[in-house]
């Protein structure tokens, strides 16, 4: 049985002083590659909204670990496990 409550965890606040085109391009492509449910290919889902830090010197290690629930089939997974939408 799980209990409801608040979990306090350490966090880091990062402020960008100016737009970063390299970041924007990477995130746009990342979202395309992780757009659909790995089980049914639907893009309709609910998700948590945690901001994960992207180290620009190690972009290949980036993982968005927000929890997703597919609103079509009910599958639960993390954003990084989502797949590219099939046409």
C-alpha positions as CSV (number, residue, x, y, z in Angstrom):
1,X,0.0,0.0,0.0
2,X,1.5,3.3,-1.0
3,X,1.2,6.5,1.1
4,X,0.6,9.9,-0.3
5,X,2.8,12.8,0.8
6,X,5.5,15.2,-0.2
7,X,9.0,14.2,-1.0
8,X,11.7,16.8,-0.6
9,X,14.8,16.3,-2.7
10,X,17.8,18.4,-3.6
11,X,17.5,20.4,-6.8
12,X,19.5,22.7,-8.9
13,X,18.2,25.9,-10.4
14,X,19.8,26.9,-13.7
15,X,19.1,30.1,-15.5
16,X,19.9,30.7,-19.1
17,X,21.0,34.3,-19.7
18,X,20.4,34.1,-23.5
19,X,18.8,31.6,-26.0
20,X,20.8,28.6,-26.9
21,X,20.2,27.4,-30.5
22,X,22.2,24.1,-30.0
23,X,20.0,23.3,-27.0
24,X,16.8,24.1,-28.9
25,X,17.8,22.0,-31.9
26,X,18.7,19.0,-29.6
27,X,15.5,19.2,-27.6
28,X,13.3,19.5,-30.7
29,X,14.9,16.3,-32.2
30,X,14.8,14.5,-28.8
31,X,11.0,15.2,-28.6
32,X,10.5,13.8,-32.2
33,X,12.4,10.6,-31.3
34,X,10.4,10.1,-28.1
35,X,6.9,11.2,-29.1
36,X,4.8,8.1,-29.1
37,X,3.8,5.2,-26.8
38,X,6.1,2.2,-27.2
39,X,3.2,-0.1,-27.0
40,X,0.4,1.4,-29.2
41,X,2.2,4.4,-30.9
42,X,-0.3,6.9,-29.6
43,X,0.9,10.4,-28.8
44,X,-1.9,11.1,-26.3
45,X,-0.5,10.8,-22.8
46,X,-0.3,12.5,-19.4
47,X,3.1,13.2,-17.9
48,X,4.9,14.5,-14.8
49,X,6.8,17.8,-15.4
50,X,10.3,17.5,-13.9
51,X,13.1,19.4,-15.7
52,X,16.1,17.2,-16.3
53,X,19.5,18.8,-16.9
54,X,21.1,18.4,-20.3
55,X,24.9,18.4,-20.2
56,X,25.8,19.8,-23.6
57,X,29.1,18.0,-23.6
58,X,27.4,14.6,-23.1
59,X,24.1,15.0,-25.0
60,X,24.0,11.2,-25.8
61,X,23.6,10.5,-22.1
62,X,20.5,12.7,-21.7
63,X,17.4,10.9,-20.4
64,X,14.0,12.5,-19.7
65,X,12.7,10.4,-16.9
66,X,9.3,11.9,-16.5
67,X,6.6,9.3,-15.9
68,X,4.1,9.0,-18.8
69,X,0.8,7.2,-18.9
70,X,-0.7,6.5,-22.4
71,X,-4.3,7.7,-22.5
72,X,-5.1,5.1,-25.3
73,X,-3.7,1.8,-23.9
74,X,-2.8,2.7,-20.3
75,X,0.8,1.8,-20.6
76,X,3.1,3.4,-18.0
77,X,6.7,4.3,-19.0
78,X,9.2,7.1,-18.9
79,X,9.5,9.8,-21.6
80,X,12.9,8.4,-22.7
81,X,11.2,5.0,-23.5
82,X,8.7,6.6,-25.9
83,X,9.4,6.0,-29.6
84,X,9.3,8.0,-32.9
85,X,5.7,8.3,-34.1
86,X,5.0,6.0,-37.1
87,X,3.0,7.6,-39.9
